[in-house]
Structure formats: structure tokens, C-alpha cells
Amino acid sequence: VSAPIAPSPVPTPGLAKRMKKSKQPLQVTKDLGRWKPADDLLLINAVLQTNDLTSVHLGVKFSCRFNLREIQERWYALLYDPIISKLACQAMRQLHPEAIAAIQSKVLFSKAEEQLLNKVGS
């Protein structure tokens, strides 16, 4: 009769790799909870309009209070992370047309539009 082998306290390399891989989806889902589809659409439209993340941070009101770093990270994730981009696009497609119109009405003016408005007398 052989005695059972006690588990070693040091994890095996294969187990460590599996643990590292399982942490990545948590990061993706963590971001998805705070960034709503309306926020993503507003971010995309505002950046396309102004081409300036700092002015988006200062001038756009999102559903949560995001700092500049969070806005930059989300913008780059939407551009370069295929998982986040795909999930965000699917969620934005499910927005109601009236919600999309309301979001588009909140977009900042571009620099050229601001200059035109400055020329108009009161």
C-alpha cells in the first residue's frame, strides 16, 4: 500500500500560466461594467469631432466621472483591443435610435464650428 502524495505548496508552471490567462477576462469585464454603450458612442463621436481627448475629458458629461487617463485608456482599447472593440460595437448597435440621436446631440463643437459661432454677433 502506497501513501498518498501531499500536494506541493508551490504551484506548477502550467497552473501559473492558467491563472494568469484567467485574470485577463476579468480586466475586460471590469471595464465593461463602468463604460456604458452610450458612453462609448459619446466618446467616439466626441473624439471624431474634436480630435482631442483633453477637450473631450473637459467638455463631455459621461454617465460616470472618468478622469483623463481612463478616457485615454478606453479610447485606445476601443481602437486596438479586438475583444473590447467587438463587445462595445455589439452593445452600441443595440441602442435605441432615439438614444443615439440624444447622444449625438451632446457632442462638442469642432474648432472650425467654434470659430464660425464666434463670428456671429449677439
C-alpha positions as CSV (number, residue, x, y, z in Angstrom):
1,V,0.0,0.0,0.0
2,S,1.5,3.3,-1.0
3,A,0.9,6.5,1.0
4,P,-0.9,9.4,-0.8
5,I,1.3,12.2,-2.0
6,A,0.6,15.5,-0.3
7,P,0.0,18.5,-2.7
8,S,3.0,20.8,-3.0
9,P,2.6,24.4,-1.8
10,V,4.4,25.7,-4.8
11,P,2.2,25.9,-7.9
12,T,3.3,24.2,-11.1
13,P,4.3,26.4,-14.1
14,G,1.3,25.2,-16.1
15,L,-1.1,26.2,-13.3
16,A,0.5,29.6,-13.0
17,K,0.0,30.2,-16.7
18,R,-3.6,29.2,-16.5
19,M,-4.1,31.6,-13.6
20,K,-2.6,34.4,-15.5
21,K,-4.8,33.8,-18.5
22,S,-7.9,33.7,-16.4
23,K,-7.2,37.1,-15.0
24,Q,-7.3,38.8,-18.4
25,P,-11.1,38.4,-19.0
26,L,-11.7,39.9,-15.5
27,Q,-10.0,43.1,-16.7
28,V,-12.2,43.2,-19.8
29,T,-15.4,42.7,-17.8
30,K,-14.3,45.2,-15.2
31,D,-14.1,47.9,-17.9
32,L,-17.4,46.8,-19.4
33,G,-19.3,47.5,-16.1
34,R,-18.3,51.1,-15.9
35,W,-18.4,52.1,-19.6
36,K,-21.9,52.0,-20.9
37,P,-22.6,51.7,-24.6
38,A,-23.9,55.3,-24.6
39,D,-20.6,56.4,-23.1
40,D,-18.7,54.6,-25.8
41,L,-20.8,56.2,-28.5
42,L,-20.4,59.6,-27.0
43,L,-16.6,59.1,-26.6
44,I,-16.3,58.0,-30.3
45,N,-18.4,60.9,-31.6
46,A,-16.7,63.5,-29.5
47,V,-13.2,62.4,-30.4
48,L,-14.1,62.2,-34.1
49,Q,-15.5,65.7,-33.8
50,T,-12.7,67.4,-31.8
51,N,-9.7,65.2,-32.4
52,D,-8.7,66.0,-28.8
53,L,-9.0,63.7,-25.8
54,T,-8.3,66.5,-23.3
55,S,-11.2,68.6,-24.6
56,V,-13.4,65.5,-24.5
57,H,-12.5,65.0,-20.9
58,L,-13.2,68.6,-20.0
59,G,-16.3,69.1,-22.1
60,V,-18.3,65.9,-22.3
61,K,-20.5,64.6,-19.5
62,F,-20.5,60.8,-19.3
63,S,-22.6,58.6,-17.1
64,C,-19.7,58.3,-14.7
65,R,-17.0,60.7,-13.8
66,F,-13.9,59.5,-15.8
67,N,-10.5,61.0,-15.4
68,L,-8.4,61.8,-18.5
69,R,-6.3,58.6,-18.1
70,E,-9.5,56.4,-18.1
71,I,-10.8,58.2,-21.2
72,Q,-7.5,57.7,-22.9
73,E,-7.3,54.0,-21.9
74,R,-10.9,53.4,-23.2
75,W,-10.2,55.2,-26.5
76,Y,-7.1,53.1,-27.1
77,A,-8.9,49.9,-26.0
78,L,-11.8,50.7,-28.5
79,L,-9.2,51.2,-31.2
80,Y,-6.7,48.4,-30.6
81,D,-8.2,45.7,-28.3
82,P,-10.3,43.5,-30.6
83,I,-12.3,41.9,-27.7
84,I,-13.3,45.2,-26.1
85,S,-14.0,46.8,-29.5
86,K,-16.2,43.9,-30.6
87,L,-18.2,43.9,-27.4
88,A,-18.6,47.6,-27.4
89,C,-19.8,47.7,-31.0
90,Q,-22.3,45.0,-30.4
91,A,-23.7,46.9,-27.4
92,M,-23.8,50.2,-29.3
93,R,-25.7,48.6,-32.1
94,Q,-28.4,47.6,-29.6
95,L,-29.0,51.2,-28.6
96,H,-32.4,52.7,-29.5
97,P,-32.4,55.2,-32.4
98,E,-33.7,57.9,-30.1
99,A,-30.9,57.3,-27.6
100,I,-28.4,57.5,-30.4
101,A,-29.9,60.8,-31.5
102,A,-29.8,62.2,-28.0
103,I,-26.1,61.1,-27.6
104,Q,-25.2,62.7,-31.0
105,S,-26.8,66.0,-29.8
106,K,-24.4,66.1,-26.8
107,V,-21.2,66.1,-29.0
108,L,-18.9,69.0,-28.7
109,F,-18.4,71.5,-31.5
110,S,-15.2,71.2,-33.6
111,K,-12.7,74.0,-33.6
112,A,-14.0,75.2,-37.0
113,E,-17.6,75.3,-35.8
114,E,-16.5,77.2,-32.7
115,Q,-14.7,79.8,-34.9
116,L,-17.9,80.2,-37.0
117,L,-20.0,80.7,-33.9
118,N,-17.6,83.3,-32.6
119,K,-18.1,85.3,-35.8
120,V,-21.9,85.5,-35.2
121,G,-22.9,88.7,-33.4
122,S,-25.2,88.7,-30.5
